[in-house]
Amino acid sequence: MKILYFSWVREKIGIEEQNIKLKKNIHNVSDLISFLKNSSENHYKAFSDLNSINVAINKNHSSLESKIQDGDEIAFFPPITGG
């Protein structure tokens, strides 16, 4: 699974992307975030306020409850504003 980080999420974590093998107990985005939060202090800080994080699965906007599978591309980014 390829995980991409954008904007301040990338800055807080300190990397642009990472590849992981999906664990059997990770079924949705929320499970993935819990796993990532436990992987480093930087991940923990970046995901401390989930209201300020958006996610896309395979370039489609998704929710924390969205199902994921090995081979997916998951992107985390801040809310997008415009005018």
C-alpha positions, 0 to 999 in steps of 0.5 A: 500500500502506498501512502502519500502525505501532502502540505502540512501533513507531510511537514509534520510527518517528515516524509512525502510517502511510504509503502507498507504491507497492509496488516490483517487487522486494518480494514478501513482508513480509521484502522490505518490511521491508528496503526500509523499513529503508533508508528512514530511520534510525528505520525501521532502529532499529524493525526491528532486532530482528524477533523483537519485531515482529508483522505483519498483512496485511489484518487477518490475522496473518501471517509475514515470508514472507507474500506481499504485493501493492499495495493491501494494508494492512500493520500492524506491532506488538509481540507481544501478551501477556495474562493 
